[in-house]
Each structure stands twice: as structure tokens, then as C-alpha cells.
Amino acid sequence: HGEALRQTRLEEFMDGFSVISMKLKEMYQMITLGGDAELELVDTLDPFSEGISFSVRPPKKSWKQITHLSGGEKTLASLSLVFALHHYKPTPLYFMDEIDAALDFRNVSIIANYIKERTKNAQFIVISLRNHMFEMADLLVGIYKTHDQSKSVSIEPSFFQIRPPSAALEAATPAANNKRPAPAPLEAPPSARLCVRDAGA
């Protein structure tokens, strides 16, 4: 009976390992725009004895173990693994603390767009000081200090979106059937938009 359990554990682990490895490669290539990543068993005969080796090849660079990467490269590799694990077995809630601190604006935008568009089956709470990240949020919670007290303010970024000129023109043009045109959505003045960022900082 014990041997049957060990065999079942091994088979289920290898099935999951195969899926996660393939998804990791796909995710890292997408995030880095051309890199490569590998998960390898240190001991292929007994995968539970020695663990797993995680190595990546950033674009236009050589293969490296994750421990030898720079801060930004480690972040991209780690997030690729997190997203691969999420693909295999989704988690409903993630809490991430300044994951974008070591990334340039391009990579921040890539990560933010992936979280926004490709992980709709989970909620992400991300602490960030980067506008390329928090501008993609469904809800912003800004923390600030006044009179030696910490306070918070919640903002929905979609409320402050600026409509393109064509949309504003359509809203101002009466409909052909003489129906009363729908009222234009409220827009925030430039000073209010600036306050959003100040509160977020």
C-alpha cells in the first residue's frame, strides 16, 4: 500500500512538473520578449531528494541559475514561475509588495497588462509606486500621512479616463431619431488627476 502511494505521488508530481515547466518557458518568453527558461530535476531518479534547478536565459545573454541574476532579471523569472503555477492551479488571491521596484517602465507595463488581462480568475493586491502599474488597477487605495496620522483614500481610475475627441463629438451630436443625447460622463479636471498620483505616492 505504501509503495502504491509513493508511485501515485510521483506520477502526479511529474504530470504537474511537466505542465508547469512548459508554461514557465512560455511565460518567460512572453514577459522578456524572447528569453528562455528551464526547470530541471536535480535527481531524475528521485525528484523529491535533491529539489529542482531553475535556470533562465535572458534575451541576448547566456544561461544562468536564478541565483546569479540581477534584481530585475530575478523579478521577471520569479513572476514567470508564479504565473505558470497560477495556470496549473489558480489561487484566488495574490498579495505582491513592490514587485516592480527593480523593473524598467517597459517591463512594468508588460507585467501590469498581463495581470489585468490574463488573470481575471484571481484578485491581485499590488503595492506599487510605479504609475505604469497602478494606472492599470481597477481600484486604487492611496495611503498618506497628515497630522501624524495615516489615512487612506480609494479611487476608481476608470472615473478619471479622458475620452478621445471623437467620443466627445459623438456625445455632442444629436441622434438621427431626435432622441435626447445621453449625458456625457463626468471628467476630472487636470488638478484632480494630479491628486490621484499624489495620493498613490
C-alpha positions as CSV (number, residue, x, y, z in Angstrom):
1,H,0.0,0.0,0.0
2,G,2.8,2.4,0.9
3,E,4.6,1.7,-2.4
4,A,1.3,2.4,-4.3
5,L,1.0,5.8,-2.6
6,R,4.6,6.7,-3.4
7,Q,4.0,5.8,-7.1
8,T,0.9,7.9,-7.2
9,R,2.7,10.8,-5.7
10,L,5.5,10.5,-8.2
11,E,3.1,10.3,-11.2
12,E,1.0,13.3,-10.1
13,F,4.1,15.3,-9.3
14,M,5.7,14.6,-12.8
15,D,2.4,15.4,-14.5
16,G,2.3,18.8,-12.8
17,F,6.0,19.4,-13.2
18,S,5.7,18.9,-17.0
19,V,2.8,21.3,-17.3
20,I,4.4,24.0,-15.2
21,S,7.8,23.6,-17.0
22,M,6.2,24.2,-20.4
23,K,4.1,27.1,-19.1
24,L,7.1,28.7,-17.4
25,K,9.0,28.6,-20.7
26,E,6.0,30.2,-22.5
27,M,5.6,32.9,-19.8
28,Y,9.2,33.9,-19.6
29,Q,9.4,34.2,-23.4
30,M,6.3,36.4,-23.4
31,I,7.5,38.6,-20.5
32,T,11.1,39.1,-21.7
33,L,10.2,39.2,-25.4
34,G,12.5,36.4,-26.4
35,G,14.2,34.8,-23.4
36,D,14.1,31.2,-22.3
37,A,13.6,29.3,-19.0
38,E,14.0,25.8,-17.8
39,L,13.0,23.8,-14.7
40,E,15.1,20.6,-14.3
41,L,15.2,17.9,-11.7
42,V,18.5,17.7,-9.9
43,D,18.0,13.9,-9.4
44,T,15.8,12.5,-12.2
45,L,15.5,9.1,-10.5
46,D,14.3,10.5,-7.2
47,P,12.8,14.0,-7.8
48,F,12.0,14.5,-4.1
49,S,15.5,14.1,-2.8
50,E,17.5,17.0,-4.3
51,G,14.9,19.5,-5.5
52,I,14.6,21.5,-8.7
53,S,17.1,23.6,-10.6
54,F,15.7,26.9,-12.1
55,S,17.8,28.5,-14.9
56,V,17.0,31.2,-17.4
57,R,18.5,32.8,-20.5
58,P,17.6,36.5,-20.7
59,P,17.4,37.9,-24.2
60,K,20.8,38.1,-25.9
61,K,22.5,36.6,-22.8
62,S,23.8,33.2,-21.7
63,W,22.1,30.6,-19.4
64,K,22.3,31.4,-15.7
65,Q,21.0,30.0,-12.5
66,I,18.4,32.3,-11.0
67,T,20.7,33.0,-8.0
68,H,23.2,34.7,-10.4
69,L,20.7,37.1,-12.0
70,S,20.3,40.8,-11.4
71,G,17.4,42.2,-9.4
72,G,15.2,42.9,-12.4
73,E,16.0,39.6,-14.0
74,K,15.2,37.7,-10.8
75,T,11.9,39.5,-10.6
76,L,10.9,38.6,-14.2
77,A,12.0,34.9,-13.7
78,S,10.1,34.7,-10.4
79,L,6.9,36.2,-11.8
80,S,7.1,33.8,-14.7
81,L,7.1,30.9,-12.3
82,V,4.2,32.4,-10.3
83,F,2.1,32.8,-13.4
84,A,3.0,29.3,-14.5
85,L,1.9,27.9,-11.2
86,H,-1.3,30.0,-11.4
87,H,-2.0,28.5,-14.8
88,Y,-1.6,25.0,-13.3
89,K,-3.6,25.6,-10.1
90,P,-5.1,29.0,-9.8
91,T,-5.1,30.8,-6.5
92,P,-7.9,33.3,-5.8
93,L,-5.8,36.0,-4.1
94,Y,-2.3,37.3,-4.6
95,F,-0.5,39.9,-2.5
96,M,2.6,41.4,-4.1
97,D,4.8,44.0,-2.4
98,E,6.6,46.3,-4.9
99,I,7.3,43.6,-7.4
100,D,8.1,46.3,-10.0
101,A,10.7,48.1,-7.9
102,A,13.7,46.7,-10.0
103,L,12.0,46.8,-13.4
104,D,12.2,49.4,-16.1
105,F,8.9,51.0,-17.4
106,R,8.6,48.6,-20.3
107,N,8.7,45.5,-18.1
108,V,6.4,47.2,-15.6
109,S,3.8,47.7,-18.4
110,I,4.1,44.1,-19.6
111,I,3.5,42.7,-16.1
112,A,0.7,45.1,-15.4
113,N,-1.1,44.3,-18.6
114,Y,-0.7,40.5,-18.0
115,I,-2.2,40.8,-14.5
116,K,-5.0,42.9,-15.9
117,E,-5.9,40.9,-19.0
118,R,-4.8,37.3,-18.3
119,T,-5.6,36.6,-14.7
120,K,-9.2,37.5,-14.4
121,N,-9.9,34.4,-12.3
122,A,-7.9,35.9,-9.4
123,Q,-7.6,39.1,-7.4
124,F,-4.2,40.8,-7.2
125,I,-3.3,43.3,-4.4
126,V,-0.1,45.0,-5.5
127,I,1.8,47.6,-3.5
128,S,3.5,49.9,-6.1
129,L,4.9,53.3,-6.6
130,R,5.1,53.0,-10.4
131,N,2.4,54.7,-12.4
132,H,2.7,52.1,-15.2
133,M,1.5,49.6,-12.7
134,F,-1.2,51.4,-10.7
135,E,-2.8,53.1,-13.7
136,M,-4.0,49.6,-14.8
137,A,-5.7,48.9,-11.4
138,D,-9.5,48.5,-11.1
139,L,-9.2,50.2,-7.7
140,L,-6.5,52.4,-6.2
141,V,-6.0,52.7,-2.4
142,G,-3.7,55.6,-1.6
143,I,-2.0,55.8,1.8
144,Y,-0.9,59.2,3.1
145,K,0.1,60.8,6.4
146,T,-1.3,64.0,7.8
147,H,-1.1,65.4,11.4
148,D,0.9,62.3,12.4
149,Q,-2.0,60.0,11.3
150,S,-2.1,57.6,8.4
151,K,-5.1,57.8,6.3
152,S,-6.3,56.2,3.1
153,V,-8.4,57.2,0.0
154,S,-9.9,54.9,-2.6
155,I,-10.2,55.9,-6.2
156,E,-11.5,54.2,-9.3
157,P,-9.1,55.1,-12.1
158,S,-11.8,54.5,-14.8
159,F,-13.6,57.5,-13.5
160,F,-10.7,59.8,-14.5
161,Q,-10.2,58.5,-18.0
162,I,-10.2,61.1,-20.7
163,R,-12.4,60.4,-23.7
164,P,-11.0,60.7,-27.2
165,P,-12.2,63.8,-29.2
166,S,-14.3,61.6,-31.5
167,A,-16.3,60.3,-28.5
168,A,-16.8,63.8,-27.2
169,L,-18.1,64.9,-30.7
170,E,-20.5,61.9,-30.9
171,A,-21.9,62.8,-27.4
172,A,-22.5,66.4,-28.5
173,T,-24.2,65.4,-31.8
174,P,-28.0,64.8,-31.5
175,A,-29.1,61.3,-32.6
176,A,-30.8,61.0,-36.0
177,N,-34.1,59.9,-34.4
178,N,-34.2,63.2,-32.4
179,K,-33.8,61.4,-29.2
180,R,-32.2,63.3,-26.4
181,P,-28.5,62.5,-26.4
182,A,-27.1,60.7,-23.4
183,P,-25.3,62.9,-20.9
184,A,-21.5,62.9,-21.3
185,P,-19.6,61.1,-18.4
186,L,-18.0,63.3,-15.9
187,E,-14.4,64.1,-16.4
188,A,-11.9,65.1,-13.8
189,P,-10.0,68.4,-14.2
190,P,-6.2,68.2,-14.5
191,S,-5.7,69.1,-10.9
192,A,-7.9,66.2,-9.7
193,R,-5.9,63.8,-11.9
194,L,-2.7,65.0,-10.3
195,C,-4.1,64.4,-6.9
196,V,-4.7,60.8,-7.8
197,R,-1.0,60.3,-8.3
198,D,-0.1,62.3,-5.2
199,A,-2.4,60.1,-3.1
200,G,-0.9,57.0,-4.5
201,A,2.6,58.1,-3.7
